[in-house]
Amino acid sequence: MDRDLYMDTTPYSVVKRIASFLDIPDICSILDPGCGDGTAIAELKGELEQEFGNKSILTYGVEQDLALANEAKNKLTKLAKGSYERARISHGAFSMLFLHPSVDSIEEDSASLGMRKERVMYVDNVNYLAPGGIIAYIIPQSSLNRTMARMLTYRFTRLEFYSYPQEERNPYNKIIILGVYKPQKFYEPEKEELIANLKDVPLPPLPYSQRRKYQLPEKDHPKIFRPEIIDPEDLIVEVEKSNVWSKLEQTLAIGDSEVEARPPIPLHQGHIALLLASGNLDGKISNHMVKGMITKDNIVTETGRVDDKRKTTHRDRYSISVKILESDGTVRTLA
């Protein structure tokens, strides 16, 4: 991976202008599946908090570069380390998808067997948006071909396209796309044609919006957000919250020696025989010492010849025995 391309982060001026388009409910969630060091999504949250006060904004990110992931960890509500392709995330769980993939250095043409990184990331993550959710999608303008236009218009409505603010350095000629996720997906050939023609057209710079055009739907924490790489610190927190762990602690705790362990139902003779044979009742019982044992024998039998070949059968036989040492020193074996 080209490190310079990977570290091409989204400027604060762009994040601040995107925030000016957004209206939020009392609680909402934002997903950034390539969050880098978490700065951009943290700045977006900060701008919204400054405008809307005490409303709850949950930020989720995924980052495969472990050094960047460690930087992002304390900036987000929750971070998943590793690749977003291997993370498990609930579909339809987020109010907003903040998608600003690193630029793909490989040019795509009609003969290409694959897709550019921007399109792959879009396809892989768009289903995490809730119906009515908002996308902020930042890609090079050269990626806005007919295929991309078809993919956008199929899933989104109220699409708007902007270039970077003029004062910002923009070596990859990136653009910002805003839109609303359709509850029902359908193709719109006329809009597709219009958008495909924007590839080589100068776009207006992203402004500070005078009104908040895009309302985020209300969404709480996703039910599933599991990373590819488990962070040991996160694992400790989850284990401490788990009911299974508390039950295990109770099971392993040293109880009062005077309290007798009792089975949930009375034991039958067959149960007792199995316990004896397995060794679970080894020790002193009344005035006797008891030791249970199971041995396995391999029995070989020859059943004659088949097609001039000798046929041999191997069969395992398990033998159960219980030895009892009585108080007078006599050893008895129960088989």
C-alpha positions in Angstrom: 0.0 0.0 0.0 1.2 3.5 -0.9 1.6 5.2 2.6 1.1 8.7 1.2 -2.2 7.7 -0.4 -3.3 5.9 2.8 -2.5 9.0 4.9 -4.5 11.4 2.7 -6.9 12.4 5.4 -10.1 14.5 5.2 -9.5 18.1 6.1 -11.2 19.7 9.1 -12.7 22.4 6.8 -14.5 19.7 4.8 -15.7 17.9 8.0 -17.0 21.2 9.4 -19.0 22.0 6.3 -20.5 18.5 6.1 -21.7 18.9 9.7 -23.5 22.1 8.7 -25.8 20.0 6.4 -26.9 17.7 9.2 -29.7 17.7 11.7 -29.7 15.0 14.4 -32.2 13.3 16.7 -31.7 12.7 20.5 -29.5 9.7 19.7 -27.8 8.7 16.5 -24.8 6.6 15.4 -22.1 7.2 12.8 -19.9 4.6 11.2 -16.5 5.3 9.6 -15.2 1.9 8.2 -11.8 3.4 7.4 -11.3 5.8 10.3 -7.5 6.1 10.3 -6.5 7.8 13.6 -10.2 8.7 14.2 -9.6 12.4 13.8 -12.2 13.1 11.1 -15.1 11.3 12.7 -14.2 12.8 16.1 -14.2 16.3 14.6 -17.6 15.6 13.0 -19.0 14.6 16.4 -17.5 17.6 18.0 -19.1 20.0 15.5 -22.5 18.3 16.0 -22.2 18.4 19.8 -21.3 22.1 19.6 -24.4 22.8 17.7 -26.9 20.4 19.3 -25.6 20.3 22.9 -26.5 17.2 25.0 -27.7 15.0 22.2 -26.1 11.6 22.1 -23.8 10.9 19.2 -22.3 7.4 19.0 -19.2 7.0 16.8 -18.0 3.7 15.5 -14.9 3.1 13.5 -12.9 0.3 11.8 -9.2 0.5 11.1 -6.7 -2.2 9.9 -3.5 -0.2 10.6 -2.9 -1.1 14.2 -0.8 2.0 15.0 -3.6 4.2 13.7 -6.2 2.1 15.5 -4.5 2.6 18.8 -4.6 6.4 18.2 -8.3 6.2 17.3 -9.4 4.0 20.2 -9.9 6.8 22.7 -11.6 9.2 20.2 -14.5 6.9 19.3 -17.4 5.3 21.1 -16.1 1.9 19.9 -13.3 0.9 17.5 -12.9 -2.4 15.7 -9.3 -3.3 14.9 -8.6 -5.1 11.7 -10.2 -5.2 8.3 -13.8 -4.1 7.8 -14.2 -7.1 5.4 -13.7 -9.4 8.4 -15.6 -7.4 11.0 -19.2 -8.5 11.9 -21.5 -5.5 11.9 -25.3 -5.3 12.0 -27.0 -4.2 8.8 -29.3 -1.2 8.9 -27.8 -0.1 12.2 -26.3 3.3 11.6 -27.7 6.8 11.1 -24.8 7.9 9.0 -22.0 6.4 6.9 -18.9 8.6 6.7 -17.0 7.0 3.9 -13.7 8.6 2.9 -11.6 5.7 1.5 -7.9 6.1 0.6 -7.3 6.8 -3.0 -6.7 3.9 -5.3 -3.6 4.4 -7.3 -4.7 1.9 -10.0 -6.7 3.4 -12.9 -9.9 1.6 -13.8 -11.1 1.1 -17.3 -13.8 -0.9 -19.1 -11.5 -3.9 -19.4 -10.7 -4.0 -15.7 -11.5 -7.3 -13.9 -11.9 -5.7 -10.5 -13.3 -2.5 -8.9 -11.4 0.5 -7.6 -11.0 0.7 -3.9 -13.6 3.5 -3.6 -16.3 1.3 -5.1 -15.4 -1.8 -3.2 -15.6 0.1 0.1 -18.9 1.6 -0.9 -20.4 -1.8 -1.9 -19.1 -3.5 1.3 -20.4 -0.9 3.8 -23.5 0.7 2.4 -25.8 -1.9 3.8 -24.9 -0.8 7.4 -27.0 2.3 6.8 -30.5 2.5 8.2 -33.3 3.4 5.8 -33.3 7.2 5.6 -29.7 7.3 6.7 -27.2 9.8 5.4 -24.0 9.1 3.4 -21.0 11.4 3.2 -18.9 9.8 0.5 -15.5 11.4 -0.5 -13.9 10.1 -3.7 -11.8 11.3 -6.6 -14.0 12.9 -9.3 -12.5 10.6 -11.8 -14.3 7.7 -10.0 -17.7 9.2 -10.8 -18.2 7.1 -14.0 -21.4 5.6 -15.3 -21.1 2.5 -13.1 -20.7 4.6 -10.0 -23.6 6.8 -11.0 -25.8 3.7 -11.4 -24.7 2.4 -8.0 -25.5 5.8 -6.3 -28.9 6.4 -7.9 -30.0 2.9 -7.2 -29.6 3.3 -3.4 -29.7 7.0 -2.7 -31.9 10.0 -3.3 -31.5 13.7 -2.8 -27.9 13.4 -4.0 -25.6 16.5 -4.0 -22.1 16.8 -5.3 -19.4 19.3 -4.3 -15.7 19.9 -4.8 -13.3 20.6 -1.9 -13.2 24.2 -0.6 -10.9 26.3 -2.8 -8.5 27.0 0.0 -7.8 23.3 0.5 -5.0 21.3 -1.1 -6.7 18.6 -3.2 -4.1 16.7 -5.2 -6.4 13.8 -6.1 -9.3 16.1 -7.1 -11.7 14.7 -4.5 -15.4 15.5 -4.3 -18.0 15.2 -1.6 -21.2 13.3 -2.2 -24.2 13.6 0.2 -27.4 11.6 -0.1 -30.3 9.8 1.7 -30.5 6.0 1.7 -33.7 4.8 0.0 -36.1 2.6 2.0 -36.8 0.9 -1.3 -34.1 0.6 -3.9 -34.8 1.2 -7.6 -32.9 2.4 -10.7 -33.3 6.0 -12.0 -31.8 6.1 -15.6 -32.3 9.8 -16.1 -30.5 10.8 -12.9 -27.9 8.2 -13.6 -27.2 9.9 -16.9 -27.0 13.3 -15.3 -24.6 12.2 -12.6 -22.3 10.3 -15.0 -21.9 13.5 -16.9 -20.5 15.2 -13.8 -17.2 13.3 -14.1 -15.5 16.1 -16.1 -17.6 19.1 -15.0 -16.3 21.6 -12.5 -18.4 21.3 -9.3 -19.3 24.0 -6.8 -17.1 24.1 -3.7 -18.7 22.6 -0.5 -20.3 25.5 1.3 -21.4 26.1 4.9 -25.1 25.2 4.5 -27.6 27.8 5.6 -30.1 25.1 6.5 -29.7 21.6 7.8 -30.9 19.6 4.8 -30.3 16.1 6.0 -32.0 14.6 9.0 -30.3 11.6 10.6 -32.6 8.8 11.7 -32.6 7.8 15.3 -30.3 4.8 16.0 -28.8 3.5 19.2 -25.9 1.1 19.6 -25.7 -1.6 16.9 -26.6 -5.1 18.2 -23.4 -6.6 16.6 -20.1 -4.8 16.2 -17.3 -7.4 16.4 -13.8 -6.7 15.1 -11.5 -9.0 13.3 -8.8 -8.5 15.9 -9.9 -8.8 19.6 -8.3 -6.1 21.8 -7.2 -7.7 25.1 -8.5 -4.7 27.0 -11.9 -4.8 25.4 -12.0 -8.6 26.0 -11.4 -8.0 29.8 -14.3 -5.5 29.9 -16.6 -7.9 28.0 -15.7 -10.8 30.3 -16.3 -8.8 33.4 -19.8 -7.8 32.1 -20.6 -11.4 31.1 -23.1 -13.4 33.2 -21.2 -16.6 32.2 -18.1 -15.3 34.0 -20.0 -14.6 37.2 -21.6 -18.0 37.1 -18.2 -19.6 36.5 -16.8 -17.7 39.5 -19.6 -19.1 41.7 -18.9 -22.6 40.4 -15.2 -22.4 41.1 -15.6 -20.7 44.5 -14.6 -22.7 47.6 -17.9 -23.3 49.4 -18.6 -24.2 53.0 -17.3 -27.7 53.7 -20.3 -28.4 55.8 -22.7 -28.0 52.9 -23.4 -31.2 51.2 -23.6 -31.3 47.4 -26.8 -32.9 46.3 -27.9 -33.9 42.8 -31.1 -32.2 41.3 -32.9 -35.6 41.2 -32.3 -38.9 43.2 -29.6 -41.1 41.6 -30.5 -44.5 40.4 -28.3 -47.6 40.6 -27.2 -47.0 37.0 -26.1 -43.5 37.8 -24.1 -44.6 40.8 -22.4 -47.4 38.7 -21.3 -44.9 36.1 -20.0 -42.5 38.8 -18.0 -45.3 40.4 -16.6 -46.6 37.1 -15.5 -43.1 35.9 -13.6 -42.5 39.2 -15.8 -39.6 40.3 -16.6 -41.4 43.6 -13.0 -42.4 44.3 -12.1 -42.1 48.0 -13.5 -43.1 51.3 -17.2 -44.2 51.3 -18.4 -45.3 54.7 -15.7 -47.7 56.0 -14.3 -48.6 52.5 -11.9 -47.1 50.0 -13.3 -47.2 46.5 -11.5 -46.9 43.1 -13.3 -47.0 39.8 -11.6 -47.9 36.5 -12.5 -48.3 32.8 -10.1 -50.2 30.6 -10.2 -50.6 26.8 -9.2 -53.9 25.1 -8.8 -54.4 21.4 -10.2 -57.7 20.2 -9.0 -59.0 16.9 -11.0 -61.7 15.1 -10.3 -63.4 11.8 -13.5 -64.2 9.8 -11.9 -66.1 6.9 -10.8 -65.0 3.4 -12.6 -62.9 0.9 -11.3 -62.9 -2.7 -8.1 -64.6 -1.5 -7.6 -61.8 1.1 -7.7 -62.5 4.8 -10.4 -60.4 6.5 -9.6 -59.3 10.1 -12.0 -57.4 12.3 -10.8 -55.1 15.2 -13.3 -54.3 17.9 -12.9 -52.2 21.0 -14.3 -53.5 24.3 -14.6 -51.4 27.4 -14.4 -53.2 30.7 -15.6 -51.5 33.9 -14.2 -52.5 37.3 -14.5 -51.1 40.8 -12.0 -52.1 43.5 -13.0 -51.9 47.1 -10.5 -51.9 50.0 -12.3 -53.0 53.2 -11.4 -52.0 56.7 -9.7 -55.4 57.4 -7.4 -55.0 54.3 -9.4 -57.2 52.0 -9.4 -56.0 48.3 -12.5 -56.9 46.3 -13.1 -56.3 42.6 -16.5 -55.7 41.2 -16.5 -56.2 37.4 
